[in-house]
Amino acid sequence: MITIMRLLLVPAVVLAMLSARWDWAFAGFLVAGVSDGVDGFVARRYRQFSRLGAYLDPMADKLLLVSVFVVMGYAGELPLWLVVTMVSRDALIVCAVLLSSVMAHPVEMKPLFVSKVNTAVQIALAALALGELAFSTHLDPLRPALILLSGVLTVASAAAYLVAWLRHMSGYGEGSTTGD
């Protein structure tokens, strides 16, 4: 239920951003982040795992993050090259997973370390940018540094997944990995 709430928060955050209500967008982003932590804690503490939850949880996180990046790019708050790089990487992963399944050689959904770091940097960048807009402040040079780091990690993550996927598809890798 917590994950479903996070999914329902996405359009609210996007609408707030498109309406230049950065305070509401920032609040929604924070609520989503806190609820993700609570969701994980509850699942681990009370052993409440489900197959549906295993798919919905990362989907909710990715949908929120991609939506925030796309709207921030549209608003001119993040460079378009970064948005295109991020979306392209995610599309590459989805296409690889789908192609693997169609070819009856599905890949195990397990994030790589570089991908986890990349996601953490992207979350920090989104939170910082939304916070700067919500509170009319600028924390230079932090945002430009996070933009550059996010770009480098996104490319590194895409390359690592591509190599892992190619190994998996050619039969050289034991447990190949894809997804965040």
C-alpha positions as CSV (number, residue, x, y, z in Angstrom):
1,M,0.0,0.0,0.0
2,I,2.9,2.4,0.8
3,T,4.3,1.7,-2.7
4,I,0.9,2.4,-4.3
5,M,0.8,5.7,-2.4
6,R,4.3,6.6,-3.9
7,L,3.0,5.8,-7.4
8,L,0.0,8.1,-6.8
9,L,2.4,10.8,-5.6
10,V,4.1,11.0,-9.0
11,P,1.4,12.9,-10.8
12,A,1.0,15.2,-7.9
13,V,4.7,16.1,-7.8
14,V,4.7,16.6,-11.6
15,L,1.7,18.8,-11.5
16,A,3.2,20.9,-8.7
17,M,6.4,21.3,-10.7
18,L,4.5,22.3,-13.9
19,S,2.6,24.8,-11.8
20,A,5.9,26.2,-10.4
21,R,4.8,25.1,-6.9
22,W,8.3,24.0,-6.0
23,D,7.5,23.9,-2.3
24,W,4.7,21.3,-2.9
25,A,6.9,19.4,-5.3
26,F,9.8,19.3,-2.8
27,A,7.4,18.2,0.0
28,G,6.0,15.4,-2.3
29,F,9.4,14.3,-3.2
30,L,10.4,14.1,0.5
31,V,7.3,12.2,1.4
32,A,8.0,9.7,-1.3
33,G,11.6,9.3,-0.1
34,V,10.6,8.8,3.5
35,S,7.8,6.4,2.6
36,D,10.2,4.4,0.5
37,G,12.4,4.0,3.6
38,V,9.4,3.2,5.8
39,D,8.2,0.6,3.2
40,G,11.6,-1.1,3.2
41,F,11.8,-1.1,7.0
42,V,8.3,-2.6,7.3
43,A,9.1,-5.2,4.7
44,R,12.3,-6.3,6.4
45,R,11.1,-6.0,10.0
46,Y,7.8,-7.9,9.5
47,R,9.0,-10.1,6.6
48,Q,6.3,-8.7,4.4
49,F,7.7,-9.3,1.0
50,S,5.7,-10.0,-2.1
51,R,6.5,-10.6,-5.8
52,L,4.3,-7.7,-6.8
53,G,6.1,-5.4,-4.3
54,A,9.5,-6.5,-5.6
55,Y,8.5,-5.1,-9.0
56,L,6.4,-2.1,-7.9
57,D,8.9,-0.6,-5.5
58,P,11.7,0.1,-7.9
59,M,9.1,1.0,-10.5
60,A,7.7,3.7,-8.2
61,D,11.2,5.0,-7.4
62,K,12.2,5.1,-11.1
63,L,8.9,6.7,-12.2
64,L,9.3,9.5,-9.7
65,L,12.9,10.1,-10.4
66,V,12.6,10.1,-14.2
67,S,9.5,12.3,-14.0
68,V,11.3,14.9,-11.8
69,F,14.3,14.9,-14.2
70,V,12.2,15.3,-17.3
71,V,10.2,18.2,-15.8
72,M,13.3,19.8,-14.4
73,G,14.9,19.5,-17.9
74,Y,11.8,21.0,-19.5
75,A,11.9,23.9,-16.9
76,G,15.5,24.5,-17.7
77,E,16.7,23.5,-14.2
78,L,18.7,20.5,-15.4
79,P,20.6,20.3,-18.6
80,L,18.8,18.4,-21.4
81,W,21.9,16.3,-22.1
82,L,21.6,14.8,-18.6
83,V,17.9,14.1,-18.9
84,V,18.4,12.4,-22.3
85,T,21.3,10.4,-21.0
86,M,19.3,9.3,-17.9
87,V,16.1,8.4,-19.9
88,S,18.2,6.6,-22.6
89,R,20.0,4.5,-20.0
90,D,16.7,3.4,-18.5
91,A,15.2,2.7,-21.9
92,L,18.3,0.6,-22.7
93,I,17.8,-1.5,-19.6
94,V,14.1,-2.0,-20.2
95,C,14.7,-3.0,-23.8
96,A,17.5,-5.4,-22.8
97,V,15.2,-7.0,-20.2
98,L,12.4,-7.3,-22.7
99,L,14.6,-8.7,-25.5
100,S,16.1,-11.2,-23.1
101,S,12.6,-12.4,-22.1
102,V,11.4,-12.6,-25.7
103,M,14.5,-14.7,-26.6
104,A,13.7,-17.0,-23.6
105,H,17.0,-16.0,-21.9
106,P,15.7,-13.7,-19.1
107,V,18.2,-11.8,-17.0
108,E,18.1,-11.7,-13.2
109,M,16.9,-8.3,-11.9
110,K,19.8,-7.3,-9.6
111,P,21.3,-3.7,-9.5
112,L,25.0,-3.2,-9.9
113,F,27.0,-1.2,-7.4
114,V,27.6,1.6,-9.9
115,S,23.9,1.8,-10.5
116,K,23.1,2.1,-6.8
117,V,25.6,5.0,-6.5
118,N,24.2,6.5,-9.6
119,T,20.6,6.4,-8.2
120,A,21.8,7.9,-4.9
121,V,23.5,10.8,-6.8
122,Q,20.4,11.3,-8.9
123,I,18.1,11.4,-5.9
124,A,20.5,13.9,-4.2
125,L,20.5,16.1,-7.3
126,A,16.7,16.0,-7.6
127,A,16.3,16.8,-3.9
128,L,18.8,19.6,-4.1
129,A,17.4,21.2,-7.2
130,L,13.8,21.0,-5.8
131,G,15.0,22.3,-2.5
132,E,16.8,25.2,-4.1
133,L,13.7,26.1,-6.0
134,A,11.4,25.7,-3.0
135,F,13.5,27.9,-0.8
136,S,14.8,30.3,-3.4
137,T,18.4,29.6,-2.7
138,H,21.5,28.4,-4.6
139,L,24.1,26.1,-3.2
140,D,26.7,26.6,-5.8
141,P,28.9,24.8,-6.8
142,L,27.0,21.7,-5.4
143,R,24.4,21.4,-8.2
144,P,26.8,21.7,-11.1
145,A,29.1,19.1,-9.4
146,L,26.1,16.7,-8.9
147,I,25.1,17.2,-12.5
148,L,28.5,16.3,-13.7
149,L,28.8,13.3,-11.4
150,S,25.3,12.1,-12.3
151,G,26.2,12.3,-16.0
152,V,29.4,10.3,-15.6
153,L,27.7,7.7,-13.3
154,T,24.8,7.3,-15.7
155,V,27.1,6.6,-18.6
156,A,29.2,4.2,-16.5
157,S,26.1,2.4,-15.3
158,A,24.7,2.1,-18.8
159,A,28.1,0.7,-20.0
160,A,28.3,-1.8,-17.1
161,Y,24.8,-3.1,-17.7
162,L,25.5,-3.4,-21.5
163,V,28.6,-5.5,-20.8
164,A,26.8,-7.6,-18.2
165,W,23.8,-8.1,-20.6
166,L,26.0,-9.0,-23.6
167,R,27.9,-11.6,-21.4
168,H,24.6,-13.0,-20.2
169,M,23.1,-13.2,-23.7
170,S,26.3,-14.8,-25.1
171,G,26.3,-17.4,-22.3
172,Y,29.6,-16.2,-20.7
173,G,28.1,-14.8,-17.5
174,E,26.7,-16.8,-14.7
175,G,24.3,-14.4,-13.1
176,S,23.9,-11.3,-15.2
177,T,22.3,-8.2,-13.8
178,T,19.9,-5.6,-15.0
179,G,17.7,-3.0,-13.4
180,D,17.7,-0.6,-10.3
